[in-house]
Amino acid sequence: MTSVGLHFDEPDYTYEEVKYQEDLSLVTGIRRSDGWDIPLDENNSMYQKYLEWVAAGNTPGELIRE
Amino acid sequence: MSFIKTSGIRGLNSNSNDLDIHTDGSMTMSNEMAFTNTNMLFGTKNLILNGDFRWWQRSSNATGITTTSYRAADRYRLALSSMGTWSETRSTDVPNGQFLYSAKLTCTSADSSPAAGDLAVYQQWIEGGMCGHIAKGTTDAKKLTLSFWVKSNITGTFICELYDTQNTRACSKSYTIDTANTWEKKSLTFPADTIGTLSRDTNGRLVLQMWLGAGSDHTSGTLQTTWSTATTANRVVGQTNLAGSANNEIYFTGIQLEAGSHATAFEFLPYYVQQAQMHRYYFKPHNGSYGWQGRRGGGRFFRCNNRTQGTLELPVTMRAAPSFSASRTYGDGTWGGGTCYASNGWGGATAPNFVNYESNVDPNSGGGNGGTFGFNVSVSAEIT
């Protein structure tokens, strides 16, 4: 959770939505560009950062696994 | 001023001393001791985890740090905004024999003329659930006292700040490093804050900020030494710029933040207690290796659908469902290009107490007895 007054430079990550072949409508997690697999958990701070990144107008890519 | 000189105190109905005062000044209580207003003088009184810097799961020597990240000491984040290049190193330079390690922060590339918005802070985020006893935002709010050992090659004024992320409130206190290259013990007491309650949850609600440098945006006002809505210009007034020259360095250890207006002795926790605290936020298996030895069996994967899968049971319940990272450390034959990732599994890829993971390699695809591959695994539920 980033609050007003606590903004610092962070690496410029990009993100991909992880989906499985059997159900491409379901996003099961987020893959960060440095290799972290992020769960869809609002208490996970990497997921919070991802949501901020999307809210800033960015669009995630797609990573499909078998 | 008058004094009472005595060797013991006993209750009205006691036939022996309830408190013995020895000639060396030490005291022995012979009965139960109850303090009615201790503000947690005993027990796990320290709101700062890894205050003695015993835990360095990520690295004991992180270099080239230019952006905000958890890089080395557990639970500590070096937060930067265009303020030089830094290293964070586990050091055996300590103030006394009680401590094993200190954190050494070295500016390896200077920012002698910081831009207005430049910042460098060593910080720790504290869960709201740990802050109940300080009663922040109520009429029962407690003062907080920060104590720590510090050493630097430069002298000057430095700022410590408590920041309430939930209510955007802040309070700063200054301290002075008086003598270069000498360990000094510092103690700062922050006033009680009767405004702005903290949710007792798993989010980071209070942040300890040990400032290392800041541009004029944060230094141009008057230092905000009482709790109030955070005003940028008032937060870091008077701060020495540690990034002013390359090779400037600062050491910290024995960091303790406790309720009350007195700095008490640093709380050394048993190794296994501290281990559980650290694993709540970050876990790296001891040898960092999760692997498979093909048809010989072993390893921590099993084969499924021409891939390999496994479940990592976490040693303690983590703060949140963690993120997962794995880097290949070895892999022969067809497994040389293998990757490992958190997999959806059968109940979600990760939860606070487990991680389902998968590798894209099939151990049966190799020849002979099968090959070997291994990954370094990390799991993180840190706060930012």
Interface residues (C-beta under 8 A of the other chain):
Chain A: M1 T2 S3 V4 G5 L6 H7 F8 D9 E10 P11 V18 Y20 T28 G29 R31 R32 D34 G35 W36 D37 I38 P39 D41 N43 N44 S45 M46 Y47 Q48 K49 R65 E66
Chain B: T66 T67 T68 S69 A79 L80 S81 S82 L119 V121 Y163 T165 Q166 T168 A170 T202 N203 G204 V207 A230 T232 R235 N305 R307 R319 A320 A321 P322 S323 F324 S325 A326 S327 Y341 A342 S343 N344 G348 A349 T350 A351 S380 A381 E382 I383 T384
